[in-house]
């Protein structure tokens, strides 16, 4: 190795140039949503870029600064909770590595805004639009969403209106069973924002936990690049697809949690706290990603192999599907 900051065949490499080359990701380095470090949550920290990398800083009462360096090339979605600030150079580094940055509530349970990097593939958004735009394909996805919730066998030919009825009966039975287990008597699900404080503890906890669930689902959809507005069962609101996916997990996650808090003096606060705890036990984020991919493209639900190249930008062609971009096709029609 030469010691004069030159390479045998190239020009002089300055320290600043070297840092830029190290920071710039290649296609093989782009992380997958399903990787173990795909989602990273941070709060009450300052995220900055220094000469070594991106780090999260905290300052103690006596002025001592502690730093933890973040694995930018492995993080596909960074969740910024309350009390967090991030510098423009750090945000630029995450953008270069294709990381979606989401501003969330405490524990990542609400999604307020998200930045989508240019390198984020539109693969899953295109799949979503492809399925949503055709009534027959949309109907099939909606049917699959209902079928995923049932443990008993339901004939695939069951019409959608019958599936809605079966889903309503399933939740009614679940509420009755949970009420019996916790000995709280008759329970009726109600949601009235105009009379929020008049709700019973279970309804308050359930509404609070569901709001947390919507935030987590929204964050996952943002990381995948899907549109939260294009729902298959729900429609008419910007979060229609969020509601679709969240409904897959309410019976397993938020409903049992809410009934367990029937004696809580502050069911809303406890629901948010316990939801964050159960989120890790339930392994919800990887499950959301897998379920969304399976619904939108079951034949492509397996993650790509490490190092497999992906054309991030193509040109659409009605006959062959897509052709490479960055090519002069002036003579292709001759």
Secondary structure as GFF3:
##gff-version 3
##sequence-region A 1 334
A	DSSP	alpha_helix	15	23	.	.	.	ID=ss1
A	DSSP	three_ten_helix	27	29	.	.	.	ID=ss2
A	DSSP	beta_strand	39	42	.	.	.	ID=ss3
A	DSSP	beta_strand	46	49	.	.	.	ID=ss4
A	DSSP	beta_strand	54	59	.	.	.	ID=ss5
A	DSSP	beta_strand	65	69	.	.	.	ID=ss6
A	DSSP	three_ten_helix	72	74	.	.	.	ID=ss7
A	DSSP	beta_strand	77	80	.	.	.	ID=ss8
A	DSSP	beta_strand	85	86	.	.	.	ID=ss9
A	DSSP	alpha_helix	88	96	.	.	.	ID=ss10
A	DSSP	beta_strand	100	104	.	.	.	ID=ss11
A	DSSP	three_ten_helix	106	108	.	.	.	ID=ss12
A	DSSP	beta_strand	111	115	.	.	.	ID=ss13
A	DSSP	alpha_helix	123	133	.	.	.	ID=ss14
A	DSSP	alpha_helix	135	147	.	.	.	ID=ss15
A	DSSP	alpha_helix	160	182	.	.	.	ID=ss16
A	DSSP	three_ten_helix	193	198	.	.	.	ID=ss17
A	DSSP	alpha_helix	201	224	.	.	.	ID=ss18
A	DSSP	alpha_helix	240	246	.	.	.	ID=ss19
A	DSSP	alpha_helix	254	260	.	.	.	ID=ss20
A	DSSP	alpha_helix	267	282	.	.	.	ID=ss21
A	DSSP	alpha_helix	284	296	.	.	.	ID=ss22
A	DSSP	three_ten_helix	298	300	.	.	.	ID=ss23
A	DSSP	beta_strand	314	317	.	.	.	ID=ss24
A	DSSP	beta_strand	321	324	.	.	.	ID=ss25
###
